[in-house]
Amino acid sequence: MISDAHNALHIELLCNPIVTCDIENIDEKNIVKPKWVNNYQLFNDALNADSINDLYGRLDSLDITSVTKDMINDLVVQCNDIIIPAATDSYMLKEINVSEKKYRKKHKCKVNKPWFKADCKRKRSDYHKAKCYNWRVKTADSMTNVVRCSKNYKKVLNCQYNE
């Protein structure tokens, strides 16, 4: 099934395919991704009506009993030839350089500090919860709770560190 958010296209091929992926000539440095913005009218205007009618005629005259892998590939290529130029003309495709893509760095395993015990962890958790709650509600009581939890956390942390 192929569909588009702005111009409803529905193509359904009913067959028993044997799927093998022959991926060749993939540019690993650049990927083109769709960027759907409010240019749907420009996209609809850029669609080639003759190509859509030609594809519809091919699908209508298709004999389901004699569908081959090459026929399906040709239909998919023809669908791409309709959608991709329209998206390009309406500035809805964005090229991303994979080599420069910023991936989230994995957090390094922190060395378990011998002075940071369960009590410190609990007080830190209480402080973070109070801070998040204060950020949401912003009342005087929540602020005093943040200050209290912060002082308790620092006090426990200093006591445990100095032992």
Steps between C-alpha positions, in 0.01 A plus 500: 500500500630843410338811630573866529377724779384780271374323191339168577657229289421141570669221308465143616673210327358159585753232411726243657841659458834347576688789652874533458677824564776582258634824640773650287652842453381646827662829589581452866594863553179671386139408567201681356208529740155650450431820687124548502420865547193699407582492128229244428334720237834544322554125524155425355561745216838340426354149458495396135141403413605322179742275690234423760249409228762285326573317828128453562460356149789258556354388832153463353625285211727289720435126491523388862577139414818586310664756727878480511764661714606726212144623450470593867838673491395697191177611671689610811751690286214667316340600834831644612533686171169670575552585869871589519505774231188658650660497846822644357316779318310592817819495714384209713816289480792565728846351451671392821869435522530185708869537574437832673183389675529548870422180677425498866808392679457204724537590860825372636469268793569708803738355749313425817649738753538334838368802687184530288275259685128424497423791732665746258314349209165529681563864598605585144183337369290699749675821392437434128135416564454820702673702229277356224189556709604860569559558130143387428306677775729790603361570845674627813450166676654306214798737494560456874478124445769524227727701732443254785570196278807668354644571845427144616663356189811717537525422870482122444737521204761695699467267802542188286791652305689605811471157665 
